[in-house]
């Protein structure tokens, strides 16, 4: 069986500890500048040193995100001082989008591993070979690649391959969105994405005629869950299974990592024949966060409306009740899952109900 790494996000020290305790093999995080999630809590210099110490005591790795586009003066006057403390404390790798940053790190920190960010849009063997020749040790594949396209990269390079297996998807190629900067003056390539893909839009044809309904979230993809495809993804040559979510809570981090830890271990122990996903574990993941159920991303297909969450762009939970009867004043329902006090049930776009007491399934 091949070696496999579960790679967890950490937007805060609490999420970092959650990832380590839940079984992540490695954690990626941002410092106080140059990361693609500027609005996460992120890590100051001392916190980063502490995280490195904790991770290495437990035999885990830490990757630092320097995955935005930098200005020349930032590379010349700030980048070295930013990276040096982490480098001296054993940082395992740096995640990079900018070729100028790439060359700067190769020149000034030659012993550190460089991982080419998904925003470098490595979508085939040619770009992968170029990065290998430049000195990258790993590529994070473009999220829009199929399993066969990943296999082609694996066949023609010796690079480690890291691919997303769970979490939010960008509607654009590999997260290189310019829309946030155009309409909101907050550039995603500078770590300040305002998520315009989660807003409502009306799609029109060239003549201005509306296509379908007005005011839908036509740019909002469902979150990806590749749990059922893990054997295929690993067999395609992916070494690092990446979970998205540096803006998510520690509870989300712990829950998602624990589920993927369970199934990676299952596959490594029993192989493809013994690999079967329990629907209850998928429900756990959906309860943590989902946008109108999950998709498999692009691993098996290239596009389609079933990949989109057009009605709502936010967390939709899991199925809670079945309405048996109703009138103007009352509604009789059957609980499809256990309901806890303060659970909020969406009955319709116009009506939500906050549960007041514990109610068992059925």
Secondary structure, DSSP 8 states (H G I E B T S, - for coil): ----EEEEEESSHHHHHHHHHHT-SEEEEE-SSS-S-TTS----HHHHHHHHHHHHHTT-EEEEEE-S---HHHHHHTHHHHHHHHHHTT--EEEE--HHHHHHHHHH-TTSEEEE-GGG---SHHHHHHHHHHT-SEEE--TT--HHHHHHHHHH---EEEEEEEE---SSGGG---HHHHHHS--GGGT----GGGS-B--B-TTS-B-SSSSB-TT-B-EEE-GGGHHHHHHTT--EEEE--TTS-HHHHHHHHHHHHHHHHHHHHHTTTT----HHHHHHHHHH--SSSEE-TTSS-S--GGGB--S-SS------EEEEEE-SS-EEEEESS-B-TT-EEEEETTEEEE--S-B---
